[in-house]
Amino acid sequence: MNRLNSSVAPIYVNFATVDDLVEAVVQRVFAISEELLTKQKGKSMFENIGKASLDFAREYPVLFRELSIQPNPYMAFYETIENTLLEAMAEDEAMSGWTHDEHRRLLLKMRVFQMGLSAMEANGQVPSWLNNQEFDQLRKENL
């Protein structure tokens, strides 16, 4: 708190424990993720999930690194969001004939690829010669 030139008192006025604060932050991250997903206008839910993931890494790089790259107990909440994503994928016309396991495997493949792209984005490692359209095309080609 020294770097912020502040005391911890404001935190404890609003949160009983540090764990309560962390849980509130994690819940807010998931709310932000849902907001980003809602803003997407891609052709499919699957495309929108990928775009929202990259937007999150671009707009909230510190949160992305702390919650996605660093080992932590907070991502136990991911199972809840994963189930929501799988339900949305099942409702997508283009994937309506797929089994739950096929949806889940495709979501995992997307997460693996997106994690790499998102880490590059959050860490400022996207090559300067790769413009936004080319970056988006790369994502589409590999999902």
C-alpha positions as a Markdown table, in Angstrom:
| # | Residue | x | y | z |
|---|---|---|---|---|
| 1 | Met | 0.0 | 0.0 | 0.0 |
| 2 | Asn | 3.0 | 2.3 | 0.3 |
| 3 | Arg | 3.3 | 2.5 | -3.5 |
| 4 | Leu | -0.3 | 3.7 | -3.6 |
| 5 | Asn | 0.3 | 6.1 | -0.7 |
| 6 | Ser | -2.7 | 4.7 | 1.0 |
| 7 | Ser | -3.6 | 2.6 | 4.0 |
| 8 | Val | -5.4 | -0.7 | 4.0 |
| 9 | Ala | -8.3 | 0.8 | 6.0 |
| 10 | Pro | -10.5 | 1.4 | 2.9 |
| 11 | Ile | -10.3 | -2.2 | 2.0 |
| 12 | Tyr | -11.4 | -3.4 | 5.4 |
| 13 | Val | -14.3 | -1.0 | 5.4 |
| 14 | Asn | -15.7 | -2.8 | 2.4 |
| 15 | Phe | -14.4 | -6.3 | 2.9 |
| 16 | Ala | -14.2 | -8.4 | 6.1 |
| 17 | Thr | -11.2 | -10.4 | 4.9 |
| 18 | Val | -8.6 | -10.4 | 2.1 |
| 19 | Asp | -10.3 | -13.6 | 0.9 |
| 20 | Asp | -13.5 | -11.6 | 0.5 |
| 21 | Leu | -11.7 | -9.0 | -1.5 |
| 22 | Val | -10.1 | -11.6 | -3.7 |
| 23 | Glu | -13.4 | -13.3 | -4.3 |
| 24 | Ala | -15.0 | -10.0 | -5.3 |
| 25 | Val | -12.2 | -9.3 | -7.7 |
| 26 | Val | -12.5 | -12.8 | -9.3 |
| 27 | Gln | -16.3 | -12.4 | -9.6 |
| 28 | Arg | -15.7 | -9.0 | -11.2 |
| 29 | Val | -13.3 | -10.5 | -13.7 |
| 30 | Phe | -15.9 | -13.0 | -14.7 |
| 31 | Ala | -18.5 | -10.2 | -15.1 |
| 32 | Ile | -16.1 | -8.3 | -17.3 |
| 33 | Ser | -15.5 | -11.4 | -19.3 |
| 34 | Glu | -19.3 | -11.8 | -19.9 |
| 35 | Glu | -19.6 | -8.2 | -20.8 |
| 36 | Leu | -16.8 | -8.6 | -23.4 |
| 37 | Leu | -18.4 | -11.7 | -24.8 |
| 38 | Thr | -21.7 | -9.9 | -25.1 |
| 39 | Lys | -20.1 | -7.1 | -27.2 |
| 40 | Gln | -18.8 | -9.5 | -29.8 |
| 41 | Lys | -20.5 | -9.7 | -33.2 |
| 42 | Gly | -18.8 | -12.7 | -34.8 |
| 43 | Lys | -20.5 | -15.3 | -36.9 |
| 44 | Ser | -20.6 | -17.9 | -34.1 |
| 45 | Met | -20.4 | -18.2 | -30.3 |
| 46 | Phe | -17.1 | -20.0 | -30.7 |
| 47 | Glu | -15.6 | -17.0 | -32.6 |
| 48 | Asn | -17.0 | -14.6 | -30.0 |
| 49 | Ile | -15.4 | -16.5 | -27.2 |
| 50 | Gly | -12.0 | -16.3 | -28.8 |
| 51 | Lys | -12.4 | -12.6 | -29.6 |
| 52 | Ala | -13.6 | -11.8 | -26.0 |
| 53 | Ser | -10.6 | -13.7 | -24.6 |
| 54 | Leu | -8.1 | -11.6 | -26.6 |
| 55 | Asp | -10.0 | -8.4 | -25.7 |
| 56 | Phe | -9.7 | -9.2 | -22.0 |
| 57 | Ala | -5.9 | -9.8 | -22.3 |
| 58 | Arg | -5.5 | -6.6 | -24.2 |
| 59 | Glu | -7.6 | -4.4 | -21.9 |
| 60 | Tyr | -6.7 | -6.0 | -18.6 |
| 61 | Pro | -3.2 | -7.4 | -19.0 |
| 62 | Val | -2.4 | -7.4 | -15.3 |
| 63 | Leu | -5.5 | -9.3 | -14.4 |
| 64 | Phe | -5.0 | -11.7 | -17.3 |
| 65 | Arg | -1.4 | -12.5 | -16.1 |
| 66 | Glu | -2.4 | -12.9 | -12.5 |
| 67 | Leu | -5.4 | -15.0 | -13.0 |
| 68 | Ser | -4.5 | -17.0 | -16.1 |
| 69 | Ile | -0.8 | -17.4 | -16.1 |
| 70 | Gln | 0.1 | -17.5 | -12.4 |
| 71 | Pro | -0.9 | -20.7 | -10.5 |
| 72 | Asn | -3.7 | -19.7 | -8.1 |
| 73 | Pro | -6.7 | -21.2 | -6.4 |
| 74 | Tyr | -9.1 | -18.5 | -7.8 |
| 75 | Met | -9.5 | -20.2 | -11.1 |
| 76 | Ala | -11.5 | -22.9 | -9.5 |
| 77 | Phe | -14.3 | -20.6 | -10.6 |
| 78 | Tyr | -13.4 | -21.4 | -14.2 |
| 79 | Glu | -15.5 | -24.6 | -14.2 |
| 80 | Thr | -18.6 | -22.5 | -13.8 |
| 81 | Ile | -17.7 | -20.2 | -16.7 |
| 82 | Glu | -16.7 | -23.3 | -18.8 |
| 83 | Asn | -20.1 | -24.8 | -18.3 |
| 84 | Thr | -21.7 | -21.5 | -19.4 |
| 85 | Leu | -19.5 | -21.4 | -22.5 |
| 86 | Leu | -20.3 | -25.1 | -23.3 |
| 87 | Glu | -24.1 | -24.3 | -23.0 |
| 88 | Ala | -23.7 | -21.4 | -25.3 |
| 89 | Met | -21.8 | -23.5 | -27.8 |
| 90 | Ala | -24.5 | -26.2 | -27.7 |
| 91 | Glu | -27.1 | -23.5 | -28.6 |
| 92 | Asp | -25.0 | -22.4 | -31.6 |
| 93 | Glu | -26.7 | -23.6 | -34.8 |
| 94 | Ala | -23.4 | -24.5 | -36.4 |
| 95 | Met | -22.6 | -26.8 | -33.5 |
| 96 | Ser | -26.0 | -28.2 | -32.7 |
| 97 | Gly | -25.2 | -31.8 | -33.8 |
| 98 | Trp | -22.1 | -32.0 | -31.7 |
| 99 | Thr | -21.8 | -34.0 | -28.5 |
| 100 | His | -20.9 | -32.4 | -25.1 |
| 101 | Asp | -17.5 | -34.1 | -25.3 |
| 102 | Glu | -16.9 | -32.6 | -28.8 |
| 103 | His | -17.8 | -29.2 | -27.5 |
| 104 | Arg | -15.5 | -29.6 | -24.5 |
| 105 | Arg | -12.6 | -30.8 | -26.6 |
| 106 | Leu | -13.0 | -27.9 | -29.1 |
| 107 | Leu | -13.2 | -25.4 | -26.2 |
| 108 | Leu | -10.0 | -26.9 | -24.7 |
| 109 | Lys | -8.2 | -26.6 | -28.1 |
| 110 | Met | -9.4 | -23.0 | -28.3 |
| 111 | Arg | -8.2 | -22.3 | -24.8 |
| 112 | Val | -4.7 | -23.7 | -25.6 |
| 113 | Phe | -4.3 | -21.5 | -28.7 |
| 114 | Gln | -6.0 | -18.5 | -27.1 |
| 115 | Met | -3.8 | -18.7 | -24.0 |
| 116 | Gly | -0.7 | -18.3 | -26.3 |
| 117 | Leu | -2.2 | -15.4 | -28.2 |
| 118 | Ser | -3.6 | -13.8 | -25.1 |
| 119 | Ala | -0.2 | -14.1 | -23.2 |
| 120 | Met | 1.5 | -12.5 | -26.2 |
| 121 | Glu | -1.1 | -9.7 | -26.2 |
| 122 | Ala | -0.9 | -9.1 | -22.4 |
| 123 | Asn | 2.8 | -9.1 | -22.4 |
| 124 | Gly | 3.2 | -6.8 | -25.4 |
| 125 | Gln | 4.8 | -9.5 | -27.5 |
| 126 | Val | 2.6 | -9.4 | -30.6 |
| 127 | Pro | 5.0 | -8.6 | -33.5 |
| 128 | Ser | 4.8 | -5.0 | -34.7 |
| 129 | Trp | 4.5 | -6.2 | -38.3 |
| 130 | Leu | 1.2 | -8.0 | -37.4 |
| 131 | Asn | -1.7 | -5.6 | -37.6 |
| 132 | Asn | -5.0 | -6.2 | -35.9 |
| 133 | Gln | -6.7 | -7.6 | -39.1 |
| 134 | Glu | -3.8 | -10.1 | -39.6 |
| 135 | Phe | -3.9 | -11.0 | -35.9 |
| 136 | Asp | -7.6 | -11.7 | -36.1 |
| 137 | Gln | -7.1 | -13.7 | -39.3 |
| 138 | Leu | -4.4 | -15.8 | -37.5 |
| 139 | Arg | -6.9 | -16.5 | -34.7 |
| 140 | Lys | -9.6 | -17.5 | -37.1 |
| 141 | Glu | -7.3 | -19.9 | -39.1 |
| 142 | Asn | -6.3 | -21.8 | -36.0 |
| 143 | Leu | -9.7 | -22.2 | -34.3 |
